[in-house]
Amino acid sequence: MKRINLDREDEHVQRFVQALTVDENGAILELRGEPVVRVLPVAKKTVDRAKLKAAILKRRNESRQLNEEWEAVEQEMWDRIPPTEE
């Protein structure tokens, strides 16, 4: 992502940017009815790495359990198919 230092821009540009109303979903700037720029707010919250890791591990374990259940069902289906005689 390109960074633009507004300290080097004209005062009018600085005031315009500061006046933008941006909610948590951002804002889209339009020119002649066409979108040209999406402005997203900088996340102010820091990530709790311990919580993130715990959530990832929990999701991984849920995924593994679901895979095991699917494999068991699949094996049960295969076990129901009578062997073919050759």
Residue pairs with C-beta under 8 A, 6 or more apart in sequence:
6 13
6 14
6 17
20 27
20 39
21 27
22 39
22 40
22 41
23 41
24 41
26 38
26 39
26 40
26 41
27 38
27 39
28 35
28 37
28 38
28 39
29 35
29 36
29 37
29 38
29 39
30 36
